[in-house]
Amino acid sequence: MRFTIATLIALAATSLAQVAPNNAGAKNVGAGNGAQFITGGCVSDADCSSACCSQVAATGDGVCSAEAASLQNGKTGCGFDDPNAAAVIAAAQAQVEAQGFKRVVRKA
C-alpha cells in the first residue's frame, strides 16, 4: 500500500480528533435520568440515553457515547464517573441559565 504525505497528514489529523460535550445538552448533565443524547455532557452512565458516559482523555470531560464508539476520538470507554461531578453540574447549570433552559433536578 502506498501513502502520500497528504494521506498521512489526514490520517494523523483524524486520529488526533477530540470530542467535546455539546453544550445544548447542559440541562441533562447530572440529572441521572438517562435523558442525555450522544455527544452531550455527562458525569456518569446514568445521565446518558445510551447508558455510556465516556471520559475524553485530553480534557477530562464526560461525554455520552454509543458503546461501539466509546473508545474512539480520545475517549476512554463507558463507565466514567466524574470525580468533579459537583463542579461540572454547577457549570452545566450556569450554561443552562445562559441558554435560558430549565434544568431537570436529580432526585436523591
MDAnalysis code that builds the backbone (N, CA, C; Angstrom):
import MDAnalysis as mda
import numpy as np

u = mda.Universe.empty(324, n_residues=108, atom_resindex=np.repeat(np.arange(108), 3), trajectory=True)
u.add_TopologyAttr("name", ["N", "CA", "C"] * 108)
u.add_TopologyAttr("resid", np.arange(1, 109))
u.add_TopologyAttr("resname", ["MET", "ARG", "PHE", "THR", "ILE", "ALA", "THR", "LEU", "ILE", "ALA", "LEU", "ALA", "ALA", "THR", "SER", "LEU", "ALA", "GLN", "VAL", "ALA", "PRO", "ASN", "ASN", "ALA", "GLY", "ALA", "LYS", "ASN", "VAL", "GLY", "ALA", "GLY", "ASN", "GLY", "ALA", "GLN", "PHE", "ILE", "THR", "GLY", "GLY", "CYS", "VAL", "SER", "ASP", "ALA", "ASP", "CYS", "SER", "SER", "ALA", "CYS", "CYS", "SER", "GLN", "VAL", "ALA", "ALA", "THR", "GLY", "ASP", "GLY", "VAL", "CYS", "SER", "ALA", "GLU", "ALA", "ALA", "SER", "LEU", "GLN", "ASN", "GLY", "LYS", "THR", "GLY", "CYS", "GLY", "PHE", "ASP", "ASP", "PRO", "ASN", "ALA", "ALA", "ALA", "VAL", "ILE", "ALA", "ALA", "ALA", "GLN", "ALA", "GLN", "VAL", "GLU", "ALA", "GLN", "GLY", "PHE", "LYS", "ARG", "VAL", "VAL", "ARG", "LYS", "ALA"])
u.atoms.positions = np.array([
    [0.848, -1.173, 0.000],
    [0.000, 0.000, 0.000],
    [0.895, 1.237, 0.000],
    [0.529, 2.214, -0.792],
    [1.351, 3.408, -0.942],
    [0.610, 4.619, -0.366],
    [1.279, 5.361, 0.513],
    [0.686, 6.540, 1.138],
    [1.385, 7.799, 0.648],
    [0.612, 8.830, 0.387],
    [1.193, 10.129, 0.079],
    [1.308, 10.909, 1.380],
    [2.060, 11.969, 1.369],
    [2.185, 12.808, 2.560],
    [0.829, 13.373, 2.950],
    [0.017, 13.767, 1.984],
    [-1.318, 14.305, 2.284],
    [-2.187, 13.255, 2.982],
    [-2.085, 12.006, 2.541],
    [-2.855, 10.935, 3.171],
    [-2.407, 10.727, 4.609],
    [-1.103, 10.729, 4.833],
    [-0.576, 10.556, 6.186],
    [-0.989, 11.697, 7.101],
    [-0.981, 12.926, 6.602],
    [-1.407, 14.081, 7.398],
    [-2.889, 13.960, 7.735],
    [-3.703, 13.554, 6.761],
    [-5.137, 13.395, 7.003],
    [-5.393, 12.306, 8.042],
    [-4.670, 11.198, 7.965],
    [-4.812, 10.126, 8.943],
    [-4.398, 10.592, 10.334],
    [-3.312, 11.336, 10.420],
    [-2.847, 11.844, 11.714],
    [-3.873, 12.808, 12.308],
    [-4.424, 13.681, 11.499],
    [-5.415, 14.637, 11.991],
    [-6.664, 13.922, 12.477],
    [-7.078, 12.893, 11.769],
    [-8.259, 12.125, 12.167],
    [-8.020, 11.403, 13.477],
    [-6.835, 10.822, 13.647],
    [-6.565, 10.071, 14.870],
    [-6.400, 10.989, 16.074],
    [-6.089, 12.256, 15.850],
    [-5.925, 13.205, 16.948],
    [-7.201, 13.982, 17.260],
    [-8.251, 13.745, 16.484],
    [-9.504, 14.466, 16.697],
    [-10.042, 14.165, 18.093],
    [-10.477, 15.188, 18.764],
    [-11.034, 15.042, 20.109],
    [-12.498, 15.459, 20.090],
    [-13.250, 14.873, 20.959],
    [-14.657, 15.221, 21.096],
    [-14.801, 16.215, 22.235],
    [-15.828, 17.010, 22.176],
    [-16.162, 17.924, 23.270],
    [-17.657, 17.805, 23.517],
    [-18.087, 17.829, 24.774],
    [-19.517, 17.746, 25.050],
    [-20.283, 18.892, 24.391],
    [-21.438, 18.577, 23.847],
    [-22.300, 19.555, 23.204],
    [-23.045, 20.339, 24.285],
    [-22.867, 21.650, 24.319],
    [-23.491, 22.498, 25.347],
    [-25.014, 22.499, 25.290],
    [-25.581, 22.113, 24.167],
    [-27.042, 22.105, 24.064],
    [-27.673, 21.126, 25.054],
    [-26.902, 20.159, 25.522],
    [-27.427, 19.192, 26.474],
    [-27.109, 19.502, 27.915],
    [-26.699, 20.721, 28.206],
    [-26.294, 21.084, 29.566],
    [-27.373, 20.794, 30.596],
    [-28.634, 20.917, 30.217],
    [-29.722, 20.693, 31.175],
    [-29.787, 19.249, 31.657],
    [-29.178, 18.314, 30.935],
    [-29.228, 16.905, 31.306],
    [-28.006, 16.431, 32.091],
    [-26.995, 17.277, 32.231],
    [-25.779, 16.885, 32.944],
    [-26.083, 16.727, 34.433],
    [-25.843, 15.532, 34.949],
    [-26.060, 15.268, 36.364],
    [-27.495, 14.941, 36.736],
    [-28.411, 14.922, 35.768],
    [-29.810, 14.623, 36.071],
    [-30.005, 13.151, 36.426],
    [-29.163, 12.277, 35.890],
    [-29.232, 10.861, 36.220],
    [-30.484, 10.156, 35.735],
    [-31.175, 10.741, 34.740],
    [-32.429, 10.160, 34.272],
    [-32.346, 9.546, 32.872],
    [-31.118, 9.384, 32.360],
    [-30.940, 8.761, 31.053],
    [-31.461, 9.577, 29.892],
    [-31.590, 10.885, 30.070],
    [-32.157, 11.734, 29.013],
    [-31.101, 12.374, 28.106],
    [-29.829, 12.264, 28.465],
    [-28.789, 12.941, 27.679],
    [-28.542, 12.229, 26.357],
    [-28.438, 13.005, 25.281],
    [-28.185, 12.468, 23.955],
    [-26.690, 12.192, 23.759],
    [-26.383, 11.383, 22.759],
    [-24.991, 11.106, 22.415],
    [-24.332, 12.417, 22.003],
    [-23.167, 12.667, 22.502],
    [-22.326, 13.870, 22.381],
    [-22.635, 14.897, 23.456],
    [-23.662, 14.686, 24.261],
    [-23.958, 15.590, 25.370],
    [-23.056, 15.282, 26.553],
    [-22.855, 16.251, 27.414],
    [-22.017, 16.067, 28.594],
    [-22.662, 15.142, 29.610],
    [-21.821, 14.539, 30.464],
    [-22.330, 13.621, 31.489],
    [-21.343, 13.542, 32.643],
    [-21.848, 13.104, 33.795],
    [-20.979, 12.840, 34.939],
    [-20.987, 11.358, 35.301],
    [-21.916, 10.600, 34.700],
    [-21.958, 9.150, 34.911],
    [-22.830, 8.521, 33.824],
    [-22.778, 7.192, 33.726],
    [-23.592, 6.469, 32.746],
    [-25.079, 6.768, 32.911],
    [-25.521, 7.052, 34.144],
    [-26.944, 7.296, 34.418],
    [-27.487, 8.514, 33.673],
    [-26.631, 9.438, 33.288],
    [-27.079, 10.622, 32.551],
    [-27.459, 10.298, 31.106],
    [-26.851, 9.283, 30.529],
    [-26.897, 9.048, 29.085],
    [-28.006, 8.099, 28.643],
    [-28.690, 8.458, 27.558],
    [-29.702, 7.568, 26.986],
    [-29.050, 6.284, 26.485],
    [-27.772, 6.345, 26.166],
    [-27.021, 5.169, 25.713],
    [-26.445, 4.379, 26.883],
    [-26.612, 4.890, 28.115],
    [-26.037, 4.284, 29.330],
    [-24.527, 4.172, 29.233],
    [-23.894, 5.136, 28.522],
    [-22.443, 5.109, 28.339],
    [-21.871, 6.519, 28.432],
    [-21.275, 6.834, 29.576],
    [-20.562, 8.101, 29.763],
    [-19.079, 7.781, 29.638],
    [-18.418, 8.411, 28.680],
    [-17.009, 8.140, 28.416],
    [-16.188, 9.405, 28.661],
    [-15.055, 9.240, 29.297],
    [-14.182, 10.391, 29.546],
    [-13.369, 10.700, 28.297],
    [-13.235, 11.985, 27.997],
    [-12.336, 12.431, 26.940],
    [-10.978, 12.608, 27.611],
    [-10.024, 11.774, 27.253],
    [-8.741, 11.712, 27.953],
    [-8.019, 13.058, 27.997],
    [-8.058, 13.811, 26.927],
    [-7.301, 15.055, 26.860],
    [-7.853, 16.160, 27.752],
    [-9.164, 16.132, 28.006],
    [-9.784, 17.228, 28.753],
    [-10.353, 16.803, 30.101],
    [-10.623, 15.500, 30.262],
    [-11.250, 15.018, 31.485],
    [-12.756, 15.151, 31.477],
    [-13.333, 15.687, 30.382],
    [-14.781, 15.855, 30.268],
    [-15.466, 14.511, 30.068],
    [-16.707, 14.402, 30.542],
    [-17.528, 13.244, 30.256],
    [-18.429, 13.547, 29.086],
    [-18.576, 12.596, 28.181],
    [-19.437, 12.770, 27.019],
    [-20.197, 11.467, 26.768],
    [-21.512, 11.587, 26.562],
    [-22.310, 10.409, 26.262],
    [-21.925, 9.883, 24.887],
    [-21.812, 8.573, 24.808],
    [-21.326, 7.940, 23.603],
    [-22.073, 6.640, 23.360],
    [-22.115, 6.214, 22.126],
    [-22.565, 4.857, 21.841],
    [-21.441, 3.939, 22.321],
    [-21.781, 2.795, 22.860],
    [-20.752, 1.886, 23.365],
    [-19.738, 1.547, 22.276],
    [-20.207, 1.339, 21.060],
    [-19.315, 0.979, 19.954],
    [-18.318, 2.079, 19.620],
    [-18.627, 3.324, 19.981],
    [-17.740, 4.451, 19.685],
    [-17.060, 5.004, 20.934],
    [-17.198, 4.317, 22.054],
    [-16.721, 4.863, 23.328],
    [-15.202, 4.872, 23.481],
    [-14.500, 4.230, 22.573],
    [-13.029, 4.238, 22.618],
    [-12.440, 4.997, 21.433],
    [-13.257, 5.737, 20.713],
    [-12.803, 6.491, 19.556],
    [-12.578, 7.960, 19.904],
    [-11.759, 8.625, 19.115],
    [-11.527, 10.069, 19.225],
    [-11.090, 10.508, 20.613],
    [-10.219, 9.726, 21.224],
    [-9.667, 10.121, 22.514],
    [-10.530, 9.801, 23.710],
    [-11.620, 9.035, 23.528],
    [-12.485, 8.660, 24.645],
    [-11.954, 7.379, 25.298],
    [-12.231, 7.199, 26.576],
    [-11.652, 6.097, 27.353],
    [-12.604, 4.941, 27.614],
    [-13.793, 4.949, 27.055],
    [-14.734, 3.853, 27.240],
    [-15.838, 4.207, 28.223],
    [-16.861, 3.380, 28.246],
    [-18.026, 3.594, 29.110],
    [-17.646, 3.445, 30.579],
    [-18.492, 3.965, 31.438],
    [-18.314, 3.778, 32.876],
    [-17.631, 4.929, 33.583],
    [-17.461, 6.063, 32.913],
    [-16.819, 7.217, 33.549],
    [-17.709, 7.753, 34.655],
    [-17.143, 7.939, 35.830],
    [-17.799, 8.559, 36.975],
    [-16.958, 9.772, 37.336],
    [-17.442, 10.954, 37.018],
    [-16.653, 12.172, 37.166],
    [-16.382, 12.482, 38.640],
    [-15.101, 12.511, 39.043],
    [-14.779, 12.832, 40.427],
    [-15.067, 14.303, 40.771],
    [-15.244, 15.124, 39.748],
    [-15.554, 16.543, 39.934],
    [-17.004, 16.827, 39.570],
    [-17.879, 15.855, 39.805],
    [-19.272, 15.966, 39.372],
    [-19.951, 17.236, 39.870],
    [-19.751, 17.605, 41.121],
    [-20.428, 18.789, 41.669],
    [-20.054, 20.049, 40.887],
    [-18.776, 20.202, 40.571],
    [-18.319, 21.378, 39.815],
    [-18.839, 21.335, 38.379],
    [-18.851, 20.155, 37.783],
    [-19.335, 20.013, 36.411],
    [-20.831, 20.318, 36.342],
    [-21.591, 19.815, 37.307],
    [-23.035, 20.081, 37.346],
    [-23.290, 21.570, 37.556],
    [-22.525, 22.210, 38.427],
    [-22.680, 23.660, 38.644],
    [-22.389, 24.435, 37.365],
    [-21.345, 24.040, 36.646],
    [-21.011, 24.708, 35.379],
    [-22.119, 24.475, 34.347],
    [-22.686, 23.267, 34.328],
    [-23.780, 22.962, 33.403],
    [-25.011, 23.799, 33.745],
    [-25.293, 23.957, 35.048],
    [-26.430, 24.781, 35.463],
    [-26.239, 26.226, 35.016],
    [-25.019, 26.734, 35.119],
    [-24.734, 28.099, 34.656],
    [-24.941, 28.196, 33.146],
    [-24.545, 27.152, 32.422],
    [-24.750, 27.125, 30.970],
    [-26.240, 27.115, 30.643],
    [-27.005, 26.357, 31.402],
    [-28.462, 26.294, 31.201],
    [-29.076, 27.680, 31.392],
    [-28.664, 28.366, 32.455],
    [-29.182, 29.719, 32.693],
    [-28.823, 30.661, 31.560],
    [-27.593, 30.527, 31.050],
    [-27.156, 31.377, 29.942],
    [-27.962, 31.067, 28.681],
    [-28.365, 29.808, 28.527],
    [-29.145, 29.404, 27.354],
    [-30.628, 29.699, 27.532],
    [-31.073, 29.845, 28.782],
    [-32.481, 30.105, 29.047],
    [-33.318, 28.849, 29.179],
    [-32.677, 27.680, 29.364],
    [-33.416, 26.421, 29.533],
    [-33.675, 26.157, 30.996],
    [-34.664, 25.356, 31.270],
    [-34.951, 24.943, 32.632],
    [-34.286, 23.581, 32.867],
    [-33.575, 23.432, 33.961],
    [-32.846, 22.212, 34.267],
    [-33.716, 21.252, 35.065],
    [-33.590, 19.965, 34.752],
    [-34.259, 18.910, 35.496],
    [-33.335, 18.538, 36.647],
    [-33.841, 18.528, 37.879],
    [-33.018, 18.276, 39.065],
    [-33.028, 16.788, 39.389],
    [-31.845, 16.249, 39.671],
    [-31.695, 14.834, 40.011],
    [-32.282, 14.594, 41.395],
    [-33.016, 13.515, 41.523],
    [-33.597, 13.147, 42.810],
    [-32.622, 12.265, 43.558],
    [-32.505, 12.466, 44.866],
    [-31.571, 11.698, 45.689],
    [-32.057, 10.311, 45.960],
])
